[in-house]
């Protein structure tokens, strides 16, 4: 019984891990949004003829982001920002890669 449990756990771990990952959306980071906050950032991302706002990328500091050459192509996963005063405009990018 114990060995079968270990084998099942190892199998599920192997199946759930995959190299590369997949992304649900693609878009273009077009420019900084200085109207949001001159010092704290905010950025525009265009995807499927819709322009969204987002505030930073996971794993990247604002200083690193400032050094990007814009516009920048990106593929990414995202969720809508909770408690957004403008629903459907602000998103949170959960994972990404540039291309």
Buried (B, 14 or more C-beta within 10 A) or exposed (E): EEEEEEEEEEEEEEEEEEEEEEBEBEBBBBEBBEEBEEEEBBBBBBBEEEEBBBBBBEEEEEEEBEEBEEBBEBBBBBEEBEEEEEEEBBBBBEBBEEE
